Amino acid sequence: MTVTVMSDRIGRSIHELPTPSVLIDLPTLHRNIEQMMGVARDSDVALRPHWKTSKCAEVGRLQLGAGAVGLTAATAAEVEALVDAGFDDIFWAYSPVGAHRIRTALRTAQRARVLIGLDSLAAAEPLAEAAVAEGIEFEVRLEVDTGLGRAGVDADDALTVARRLARMPGLVLEGVFTHEGHVQGVGADPERRMSTGTAAGRLLVEVAETLRADGLEIPGVSVGSTAGARSAPRVAGVTEARPGTYVYGDENQVAIGTVDPGDTAMTVLSSVISTQRGEPVLVDAGIKAMSSDGGMHGDGRIGTVVSDGGGLISVGHEEHGFLRGSSPLQVGDLIRVRPNHACGLTNMHSHVFAVEDGVVVDIWPVLGRH
Ligand SMILES: Cc1ncc(COP(=O)(O)O)c(C=O)c1O
């Protein structure tokens, strides 16, 4: 019996890979990293990419190598994986609620700078108590809702919460942050995206100035999204940008024009497994390979075929994708599919193949998935 070990696949054509497999096109990845670094430099802000899009240490290292100041994470597993991989400056942009998150904060803070984002005193108090018990201090950032309607204090409440945070032993209030994800929801109109992102940046800067006028030191003013990357960070007073999706790009960004189709680095390699129905053709990229994140086209597609023949994966069962609108395909044919949402897809796979000119150059584990 021949056992194929992973490393045997390096140097092979992608046509020899098992399917479904995630491919990351290296030249496109490098270009995206450089391009966003340039966008951040033009806006005169530090870049701290959200790592949840890749969860690959190799991608994080490329981002830091290009000039990023550190990385952003969402889950405790991501923070632990980053610290284990040697990253030493992380913004954990998620309220540290629950004993397991406090444990992660304590464990990782000994080995790295871990800034922690939160939006309530209820989340802050147990963290502060843990810090005092350990004789350490945690740097925290207060999340402000600038329009997404997800986490974050209302701007009007920020001063009250910030004053209390600043007085809590064990915590150092480092700054404020927002995720202006509603810029993506604005859709394909670049002017509306610009005005929405700018408004989010301005609101966050206003909050920071209010806090400073009250005597608080607020060095960090951090915004973050791919759709808002060319608007919110340009507001004077913003110090940091945290886009994530840009690094791979995906169909949701392509649909609204924030990523060029040629700049999407991530595809899923998939095989045609049945043509019994004629149309749809069945492929092995179902929801376990693609995730079922809805596309921004509103047509229910779970993936867009970017290889010759085209078509859309309109419906997915677990291991079956229903491909419509392609030119004729045979059982065994390979297709490449652009996912709706790169970050959701990453979390479904244990590794990705870094490829160049159709050849596997490296295999990167996806870390911190749970
Ligand atoms: C807190 C936070 N910051 C930054 C980002 C990055 O945004 P995007 O994926 O649009 O680049 C996200 C994404 O969800 C986020 O939740």
Ligand as a Chemical Component Dictionary entry (heavy atoms), coordinates in Angstrom:
data_LIG
# 
_chem_comp.id                   LIG 
_chem_comp.type                 NON-POLYMER 
_chem_comp.pdbx_formal_charge   0 
_chem_comp.three_letter_code    LIG 
# 
loop_
_chem_comp_atom.comp_id 
_chem_comp_atom.atom_id 
_chem_comp_atom.alt_atom_id 
_chem_comp_atom.type_symbol 
_chem_comp_atom.charge 
_chem_comp_atom.model_Cartn_x 
_chem_comp_atom.model_Cartn_y 
_chem_comp_atom.model_Cartn_z 
_chem_comp_atom.pdbx_ordinal 
LIG C1 C1 C 0 -13.471 43.070 14.858 1  
LIG C2 C2 C 0 -13.126 42.881 13.419 2  
LIG N1 N1 N 0 -12.102 43.587 12.902 3  
LIG C3 C3 C 0 -11.725 43.433 11.606 4  
LIG C4 C4 C 0 -12.398 42.569 10.764 5  
LIG C5 C5 C 0 -11.945 42.417 9.329  6  
LIG O1 O1 O 0 -12.960 42.766 8.421  7  
LIG P1 P1 P 0 -12.964 42.194 6.934  8  
LIG O2 O2 O 0 -13.162 40.741 7.019  9  
LIG O3 O3 O 0 -14.069 42.939 6.257  10 
LIG O4 O4 O 0 -11.667 42.526 6.321  11 
LIG C6 C6 C 0 -13.476 41.821 11.273 12 
LIG C7 C7 C 0 -14.214 40.904 10.397 13 
LIG O5 O5 O 0 -15.254 40.386 10.680 14 
LIG C8 C8 C 0 -13.844 41.978 12.627 15 
LIG O6 O6 O 0 -14.860 41.281 13.170 16 
# 
loop_
_chem_comp_bond.comp_id 
_chem_comp_bond.atom_id_1 
_chem_comp_bond.atom_id_2 
_chem_comp_bond.value_order 
_chem_comp_bond.pdbx_ordinal 
LIG C1 C2 SING 1  
LIG C2 N1 SING 2  
LIG C2 C8 DOUB 3  
LIG N1 C3 DOUB 4  
LIG C3 C4 SING 5  
LIG C4 C5 SING 6  
LIG C4 C6 DOUB 7  
LIG C5 O1 SING 8  
LIG O1 P1 SING 9  
LIG P1 O2 DOUB 10 
LIG P1 O3 SING 11 
LIG P1 O4 SING 12 
LIG C6 C7 SING 13 
LIG C6 C8 SING 14 
LIG C7 O5 DOUB 15 
LIG C8 O6 SING 16 
# 
